[in-house]
Amino acid sequence: MFLMLLALPTALRAENAFYTAPFNIIPGDTKTLSICLDNDQIIRGFQADIILPEGLTMLKDGDGNFNISLTDRASAFAVSSNEISDGTIRVIGYSFESADLEPGKGTLLKVQIKASESFTGGYIQLKNKILADKSNQNVKLADSQMLVGIKEQNTISVADGEIESGKGGFFSLNLLNDSQMTACQFDVILPTGLSLDLDKSQKTERWSKTHLLKGKDYGDGRVRILLFSSNNKQFNENDGSIWNFWINADKEVSGKQSVKLDNIVFTDIYARTYKFSPILFSVEVKAPSISLNEDDNNITIHENENKKVNVNVARTMIADGGWYTLCLPFDIDDVSTTPLKDAEIRKYKSMTGSVMNFEPTASLKAMHAYLVKPTSNIENPVFEDVTVVSKSDGIVDGANGYEFVGVHSKHELATDGTNLFLGAENKFYIPMETDKTMKALRGYFIAPSAESGAKMGISIDGETTYINGLANGKVVAGKVYNLCGQYVGNDMKALQKGVYVVNGRKYIIK
């Protein structure tokens, strides 16, 4: 392999790159230099001469070999190195079993570098760069160099995040450091409604075994944090989280909140201090989610009164041309921002005799009943960031004894002809004795009497429909007549399927 790399003819391929990653170091420090390889073909071996500027030296291991290691990209390879001249180290990578280094990008070699106390900067050069391809042909690459800076790059950050109201979540303090940091101190300043739960704080992989965390709550939204090593051990690695912390949000809090880290000071192994400017990050407090079911009494509504929540409504409305009734326990200012955006919605306007007039609306009031005609299927809609209004009964719309009433829980309807519900074919129906429970999140109609209920109508957008009042086998009191006007008895249970008249109102037996 050594001979192959040094002796065979070469060909230039611009698609391959063998280079030094950006590198900064401060005088007196030790740091890892990354040498990267971007190859678009299988590689069987490589060679490069590393030339260090004055003031930088390559460290050796306990056996006197240069401290150079391969990354996982070349796990089947071996590496050797020797100093061919003052300050020039030749590195050769090879495989005894002709293993392949697959096409890819990223770090190939890690080299331990130490800077003298007098180091002022310079260039790291890579020369005599040769790759051996799968055909044992050498690919010679152009020389390159990279300027080594002595300015320390130390940055801290906390990413914005989301938590749920009444609960909380983790955030991470990230440190990217060139300096050998061992400890830090800072204040976490939280707005009203947010709090820091130190018991849920998590250490990270960057902690040494001797790192400890202490916190002091000043009771004014400010918590002082001290993270340090009892024996001055530095944080592991040079990038990543040094503290995972938990922020709680009160149930009443919602929306975007701002958290500040202030009075930030880090120290390194030499007891040097590094002050950082304050940093801000956002905590988006999302409303908690509740579920309402058309088959339940929905006590959840009362439990969340005046709270901002996301509401999952377990109900389906099919776009079949029919009108549905709907009652929700929260206001909607603009339906265009909700799952009802494509539906036709009508609200009660006025009464004309026994006719209830409805008009279009783009907003809904809590506990009022509305007419809804979907233009596309509405299945289990979710309404976000709404404030729950809790009332034992729905709000009544209407006049002169004619009422349109919303229900948020299951409701028992009267079966005497004064309570009507809107059903199939957009007709009014009287509930049966055996089936008089209305499902939740709907509306029903009340007439002053059974006789007036039989004459009740609705007018939508000026078009009036008088509904004949067909009912599904309702047991009623009174004389029963067929459509020919013939008296057929007083008991509808004994009658065959068909349409009958009782007290001037039509009923159907199915």
C-alpha positions in Angstrom: 0.0 0.0 0.0 2.8 2.5 0.8 4.4 1.8 -2.5 1.1 2.1 -4.4 0.4 5.5 -3.0 3.9 6.8 -3.8 4.8 5.2 -7.1 1.8 4.8 -9.4 0.8 7.4 -12.0 -1.7 10.0 -10.8 -4.8 11.6 -12.3 -6.5 14.7 -11.2 -10.2 14.5 -10.1 -11.8 17.7 -8.9 -14.8 15.9 -7.4 -12.6 14.8 -4.5 -11.5 17.0 -1.6 -9.1 16.4 1.2 -9.0 19.3 3.6 -8.7 20.8 7.1 -11.8 21.8 8.9 -12.0 25.4 10.3 -9.7 25.4 13.4 -9.3 27.9 16.2 -7.1 27.5 19.3 -5.9 29.8 22.1 -2.3 29.8 23.3 -1.6 27.1 25.8 -4.6 25.0 24.8 -4.9 21.5 23.4 -7.5 20.8 20.8 -8.6 18.3 18.2 -8.0 19.1 14.5 -10.4 17.5 12.1 -9.1 16.5 8.6 -12.0 15.8 6.2 -12.4 13.8 3.0 -15.2 14.4 0.5 -15.0 11.5 -2.0 -17.3 10.6 -4.9 -15.8 7.2 -5.4 -14.5 4.2 -3.4 -11.1 4.9 -1.8 -8.7 2.1 -0.9 -6.0 4.3 0.6 -4.8 7.8 1.2 -1.8 9.9 2.0 -1.2 13.5 3.1 1.6 15.6 4.6 0.5 17.8 7.5 2.7 20.9 7.9 2.1 22.9 11.1 2.9 26.5 11.7 5.4 27.6 14.4 3.8 27.3 17.8 1.7 24.3 17.0 2.8 20.7 17.7 1.2 17.3 17.1 0.8 15.4 20.4 2.0 11.8 20.8 0.5 8.9 22.7 2.1 6.8 25.4 3.9 4.7 22.8 5.5 7.7 21.2 3.2 7.7 18.1 1.5 10.7 16.9 -2.0 11.0 18.3 -3.9 10.5 15.1 -7.1 8.5 14.9 -9.6 7.5 12.2 -13.3 8.1 12.5 -16.0 5.5 11.9 -15.9 6.3 8.2 -12.7 4.3 7.9 -13.2 1.8 10.7 -11.7 -1.0 8.5 -8.5 1.1 7.9 -5.3 1.5 9.7 -3.3 4.7 9.9 0.5 5.3 10.3 2.4 8.5 10.6 6.0 9.7 10.8 7.8 13.0 10.8 9.6 13.3 7.4 11.0 16.8 8.2 10.8 19.4 10.9 7.2 20.3 11.3 6.0 18.0 8.5 4.2 14.7 9.4 3.2 12.3 6.7 0.0 10.4 7.3 -0.9 7.2 5.4 -4.2 5.3 5.6 -4.6 1.8 4.3 -6.3 -1.5 4.6 -4.6 -4.9 4.8 -7.7 -6.5 3.4 -8.4 -4.0 0.7 -11.4 -2.7 2.4 -13.4 0.1 0.8 -14.0 3.6 2.0 -17.3 4.3 0.6 -18.2 7.7 -1.1 -19.2 10.3 1.4 -18.3 13.5 3.1 -17.0 14.6 6.6 -14.2 14.0 9.1 -11.8 11.2 8.3 -8.9 11.9 10.8 -8.7 13.5 14.2 -5.4 14.9 15.3 -4.5 16.2 18.7 -2.8 19.6 18.5 -1.2 21.8 21.2 -0.6 25.5 21.0 2.4 27.1 22.7 1.8 30.0 25.1 3.4 32.3 22.5 1.3 31.0 19.5 0.1 33.9 17.4 -1.6 32.1 14.5 -0.6 30.7 11.2 -1.5 28.3 8.4 -2.0 24.5 8.6 -1.0 23.1 5.2 -1.9 19.8 3.5 0.5 18.7 0.8 1.2 15.7 -1.3 -2.4 14.6 -1.0 -3.0 11.3 -2.8 -6.0 9.0 -2.9 -5.9 5.4 -4.2 -9.2 4.4 -6.0 -10.8 1.0 -6.4 -8.6 0.3 -9.4 -5.5 1.1 -7.5 -5.0 4.2 -9.5 -3.7 7.2 -7.6 -5.8 10.4 -7.5 -3.6 13.4 -6.8 -5.2 16.4 -5.2 -4.0 20.0 -5.1 -2.2 21.3 -2.0 -4.4 23.3 0.4 -4.0 25.4 3.5 -6.2 26.8 6.3 -5.6 29.8 8.5 -5.6 29.0 12.2 -7.2 31.7 14.4 -6.5 32.3 18.0 -9.8 34.0 18.7 -11.9 31.9 21.0 -15.3 31.0 19.8 -17.6 30.5 22.8 -21.4 30.7 22.3 -24.4 29.8 24.3 -28.0 29.4 23.1 -31.4 28.1 24.1 -33.8 27.1 21.3 -37.4 28.3 21.3 -39.9 25.7 22.3 -43.5 24.8 23.0 -45.2 23.5 26.2 -48.8 22.8 27.2 -50.6 25.1 29.6 -50.9 23.4 33.0 -48.0 21.2 32.2 -44.5 22.0 31.0 -41.5 20.7 29.0 -37.7 20.5 28.7 -35.3 23.1 27.3 -31.6 22.9 26.7 -28.8 25.3 27.4 -26.3 24.7 24.6 -22.6 25.6 24.8 -20.2 25.7 21.8 -16.8 26.4 23.3 -13.2 26.6 22.2 -12.1 27.4 25.7 -11.8 24.6 28.3 -14.9 25.6 30.3 -15.5 24.0 33.7 -18.4 26.0 35.3 -21.0 28.7 34.8 -23.4 30.9 36.7 -26.4 32.8 35.4 -29.9 34.0 36.3 -33.1 32.5 34.7 -35.7 35.3 34.6 -39.3 34.0 33.9 -42.5 35.9 33.3 -45.6 35.5 35.5 -47.1 32.1 35.0 -43.9 30.3 34.2 -41.7 28.6 36.7 -38.5 26.6 36.8 -38.7 23.0 38.3 -35.1 22.3 39.5 -36.1 18.8 40.6 -36.7 17.8 37.0 -33.3 19.2 35.8 -31.2 16.7 33.9 -27.5 16.4 33.6 -26.1 15.8 30.2 -23.3 13.7 28.7 -21.1 16.8 28.8 -21.0 16.7 32.6 -18.0 15.1 34.2 -18.6 12.8 37.2 -17.8 15.7 39.5 -20.2 18.3 38.0 -22.9 19.6 40.3 -25.9 22.0 39.9 -27.2 24.3 42.5 -30.2 26.7 42.3 -31.6 29.6 44.3 -35.1 30.9 43.7 -35.4 34.5 44.7 -39.2 34.4 44.5 -39.5 37.3 41.9 -39.4 35.2 38.8 -35.6 35.0 39.0 -33.7 31.8 39.7 -29.9 31.8 40.0 -28.1 28.7 38.6 -24.6 27.5 39.5 -23.1 24.6 37.5 -19.6 23.6 38.5 -17.1 20.8 39.0 -15.9 20.0 42.5 -12.4 19.3 41.1 -12.2 21.8 38.2 -13.0 19.2 35.5 -14.0 20.7 32.1 -17.2 19.9 30.3 -16.9 17.0 27.9 -16.5 17.7 24.2 -16.9 21.2 22.8 -20.5 21.3 21.6 -23.9 20.3 22.9 -26.2 20.8 25.9 -24.7 21.4 29.3 -28.1 21.6 31.1 -31.6 20.3 30.4 -34.1 22.2 32.4 -37.9 22.0 32.9 -40.3 25.0 32.7 -43.8 24.7 34.1 -46.7 26.8 32.8 -49.8 27.6 34.9 -53.2 26.6 33.6 -54.1 30.3 33.0 -51.1 31.0 30.8 -51.2 30.8 27.0 -49.4 32.3 24.0 -45.8 33.3 23.4 -43.8 34.0 26.5 -40.2 35.3 26.7 -37.6 33.9 29.1 -34.2 35.6 29.7 -30.8 34.4 30.8 -28.9 37.2 32.4 -25.6 37.8 34.3 -24.0 34.9 32.5 -20.4 34.1 33.5 -18.4 31.0 32.6 -15.0 30.0 33.9 -12.3 27.7 32.4 -9.7 25.4 33.9 -7.3 28.4 34.4 -10.0 30.3 36.4 -10.4 32.8 33.6 -13.9 34.3 33.4 -16.0 34.7 30.2 -19.0 37.1 30.3 -21.8 36.6 27.9 -24.5 39.0 26.8 -28.1 38.2 27.9 -30.0 35.8 25.7 -33.7 35.5 25.1 -35.8 32.6 24.0 -39.5 32.1 23.4 -41.8 29.6 25.2 -45.0 29.1 23.2 -47.6 28.0 25.7 -50.2 25.9 23.9 -53.7 25.4 25.3 -54.5 22.0 26.7 -56.8 19.7 24.7 -60.2 18.4 25.9 -62.6 16.2 24.2 -66.4 16.6 23.9 -68.6 13.6 22.9 -72.1 13.8 21.5 -73.0 10.7 23.6 -71.8 12.1 27.0 -72.9 14.6 29.6 -69.6 16.5 28.9 -68.8 17.5 32.5 -65.4 18.4 31.0 -67.1 21.7 30.0 -67.7 22.6 33.6 -64.3 21.5 34.7 -62.6 23.8 32.2 -64.9 26.9 32.6 -63.2 30.1 31.5 -60.0 28.2 30.4 -58.4 28.5 27.0 -58.2 25.1 25.5 -58.2 23.1 22.2 -61.5 21.3 21.9 -61.8 18.0 20.0 -65.5 17.5 19.1 -66.4 13.9 18.5 -69.1 14.4 15.9 -69.5 13.9 12.2 -71.6 16.0 9.8 -72.0 14.7 6.3 -72.3 16.9 3.3 -75.5 15.4 2.0 -77.5 18.6 1.6 -79.1 18.4 5.0 -79.1 20.9 7.8 -77.7 20.0 11.2 -78.1 21.7 14.5 -74.9 22.6 16.4 -74.3 24.1 19.9 -70.7 24.7 21.1 -69.5 25.8 24.6 -67.3 28.6 23.2 -67.4 31.7 21.0 -66.1 31.6 17.5 -65.4 35.1 16.1 -64.5 34.0 12.6 -65.6 30.6 11.3 -63.2 30.9 8.4 -60.3 30.0 10.7 -62.0 26.9 12.0 -63.1 23.4 10.6 -66.5 25.1 9.9 -65.0 27.4 7.2 -66.6 25.6 4.3 -70.0 25.1 5.9 -73.2 27.3 5.5 -74.2 28.5 8.9 -77.4 30.2 9.9 -78.5 31.9 13.2 -81.9 32.8 14.5 -83.1 36.2 13.5 -86.8 36.7 14.2 -90.3 35.2 14.3 -93.0 35.7 11.7 -96.1 34.1 13.2 -95.1 30.4 13.7 -92.2 30.7 11.3 -88.7 31.0 12.7 -86.4 33.1 10.5 -82.7 32.4 10.0 -79.9 34.4 8.5 -76.2 33.8 7.6 -73.6 34.4 10.2 -69.8 34.2 10.3 -69.5 34.0 14.0 -70.9 31.8 16.8 -71.8 32.5 20.4 -71.3 30.0 23.1 -74.3 27.9 24.1 -76.4 29.2 21.2 -77.8 26.7 18.7 -77.2 27.2 15.0 -78.1 25.5 11.7 -75.2 24.1 9.8 -75.0 22.7 6.3 -71.6 21.2 5.4 -70.3 21.5 1.9 -67.7 18.9 2.7 -67.7 16.3 5.4 -66.9 17.5 8.9 -65.4 14.7 11.0 -64.2 15.1 14.6 -63.3 18.8 14.2 -60.7 20.5 16.4 -61.2 24.1 17.6 -58.0 25.7 18.8 -57.4 28.3 21.5 -61.0 28.8 22.5 -62.3 29.8 25.9 -64.9 27.5 27.4 -68.2 28.9 28.7 -70.0 26.7 31.2 -73.8 26.9 31.6 -76.2 24.3 32.8 -78.5 24.9 29.9 -78.2 26.3 26.4 -79.2 29.8 25.6 -82.7 30.3 24.2 -83.3 32.1 20.9 -86.8 32.9 19.8 -90.0 34.7 20.6 -93.8 34.3 21.4 -93.2 30.9 22.9 -91.3 29.5 19.9 -87.7 28.7 21.0 -84.5 27.3 19.5 -82.4 25.9 22.4 -78.8 24.6 22.4 -77.7 21.6 24.5 -74.1 20.7 25.3 -75.0 17.4 27.1 -77.5 14.7 26.4 -81.0 16.0 27.0 -84.4 14.4 27.5 -87.0 15.9 25.1 -90.7 16.2 25.8 -92.9 13.8 23.8 -96.1 15.8 23.9 -95.6 17.5 20.6 -94.0 20.7 22.0 -90.4 19.6 21.5 -89.2 19.1 18.0 -85.9 18.1 16.4 -84.6 18.6 12.9 -83.9 15.3 11.2 -83.9 13.5 7.9 -85.0 15.4 4.8 -84.8 18.6 6.8 -88.1 17.8 8.5 -89.2 18.3 12.1 -89.7 15.2 14.2 -91.4 14.5 17.5 -89.4 12.2 19.8 -90.8 8.8 20.6 -91.3 7.6 24.1 -88.8 4.9 23.5 -86.2 7.3 22.0 -86.5 10.8 23.4 -82.8 11.5 24.4 -81.2 14.1 22.2 -77.5 13.8 21.7 -75.1 16.5 23.0 -73.9 19.6 21.0 -77.1 20.1 19.2 -80.2 22.3 19.3 -84.0 21.5 19.5 -87.1 23.5 18.9 -89.9 24.3 21.4 -93.5 25.3 20.4 -96.1 26.8 22.7 -98.3 23.8 22.2 -98.6 20.6 20.2 -101.0 22.3 17.8 -98.6 25.2 17.2 -95.8 22.8 16.8 -97.7 21.1 13.9 -97.8 24.5 12.1 -94.2 25.5 12.8 -91.9 26.4 10.0 -88.4 27.7 9.3 -87.3 30.3 6.8 -83.7 30.2 5.6 -82.4 33.2 3.7 -86.0 34.3 3.0 -87.2 30.9 1.7 -89.9 29.5 3.9 -90.4 25.8 4.4 -93.5 24.6 6.3 -92.6 21.3 7.7 -95.3 18.7 7.9 -94.2 17.3 11.2 -93.7 13.7 10.3 -92.8 11.6 13.3 -91.4 8.1 13.8 -94.1 6.2 15.4 -94.8 8.6 18.3 -97.5 7.3 20.7 -100.0 10.2 21.0 -103.3 10.7 22.7 -106.3 11.5 20.7 -108.4 10.3 17.8 -106.4 9.0 14.9 -107.5 9.5 11.3 -106.0 8.2 8.0 -105.3 10.6 5.1 -108.8 10.0 3.8 -110.3 11.4 7.0 -111.5 8.1 8.3 -111.3 7.5 12.1 -109.1 4.5 12.8 -108.9 4.5 16.6 -107.0 6.0 19.5 -103.9 3.8 19.6 -101.2 4.3 17.0 -99.4 1.2 18.2 -102.1 -1.0 16.7 -101.9 0.6 13.3 -100.1 -0.5 10.2 -97.3 1.5 8.5 -98.4 4.7 6.9 -99.3 8.3 7.5 -101.9 9.4 10.0 -103.4 12.6 11.5 -103.8 13.2 15.2 -104.9 16.6 16.5 -104.4 18.1 13.1 -100.8 16.9 12.8 -99.4 14.3 10.5 -97.4 11.3 11.8 -95.7 8.4 10.0 -95.4 4.9 11.3 -92.4 3.0 9.8 
